[in-house]
Amino acid sequence: MTDLFPDLFAEVISPDPTANLLPYDGIVNDFGTVLDDAEYLYQALLQELPWQADVVTLFGKTHVTTRKIVWMGDAKRSYHYSGHTRQSTVWHPKVVHIKQRIEHRLAKAGVATTFNSCLLNWYPTGMDGMGYHADDEREMGMNPVIASVSLGATRKFAFKHNVTKETVALPLHAGQLIVMRGETQRHWKHSITKTKKVPDGRISLTFRKIMT
Ligand SMILES: O=C(O)CCC(=O)C(=O)O
């Protein structure tokens, strides 16, 4: 395993957003801390959003997760993953504001894109995670650009290559932005690994562009 930041709780100090964290078959860029109001946003989104349990079907078995989600986006969009279709709720103004800040940051780095949906995940403690999966649904097109922003507790984000099984992991801190793009979803799976060491909650916002 390539552990890019061996100390999970070390501060990420101005990483180079042009550097590719993956060794091959995809692109992941780390923009470091881009939200300086992450603590405020964590509390606000926790209180203000209609969090619901997620339903995941794997190998024919359906599970209700302790992780909670909100799927937000432009009107009348639906999105299919893990065997289930979700309808988006209307944009929350604070999420729209985060989206605009992320799009602006990406444009400055030459990754010009706009997002029309966002999956928010709330992990109440470190014992809530998300297993290895790829965001490779047809609705997102061939090589989707997915921007992921973290709020709350630091958690480990791990990638595993489909064929070589090589892994790459990095901690995601409050306010940090990473972007997955290129062929990443075709060749790598990603996960939020569970841990007993993190008692606190975390929210991730993954901004995507769904094709009509
Ligand atoms: O919580 C995260 O950072 C990962 C979320 C994720 O993998 C997803 O929404 O597909």
The ligand as an SDF file (V2000), in Angstrom:
LIG
                    3D

 10  9  0  0  0  0  0  0  0  0999 V2000
  -17.3020    9.9830    2.0700 O   0  0  0  0  0  0  0  0  0  0  0  0
  -16.5020   10.0020    1.1620 C   0  0  0  0  0  0  0  0  0  0  0  0
  -15.5520   10.7640    1.1210 O   0  0  0  0  0  0  0  0  0  0  0  0
  -16.6740    9.0210    0.0120 C   0  0  0  0  0  0  0  0  0  0  0  0
  -18.0300    9.0390   -0.5650 C   0  0  0  0  0  0  0  0  0  0  0  0
  -18.1340    8.1210   -1.7310 C   0  0  0  0  0  0  0  0  0  0  0  0
  -17.3270    7.2720   -1.9460 O   0  0  0  0  0  0  0  0  0  0  0  0
  -19.2410    8.2780   -2.6290 C   0  0  0  0  0  0  0  0  0  0  0  0
  -20.1210    9.1190   -2.3760 O   0  0  0  0  0  0  0  0  0  0  0  0
  -19.2770    7.5540   -3.6410 O   0  0  0  0  0  0  0  0  0  0  0  0
  1  2  2  0
  2  3  1  0
  2  4  1  0
  4  5  1  0
  5  6  1  0
  6  7  2  0
  6  8  1  0
  8  9  2  0
  8 10  1  0
M  END
$$$$
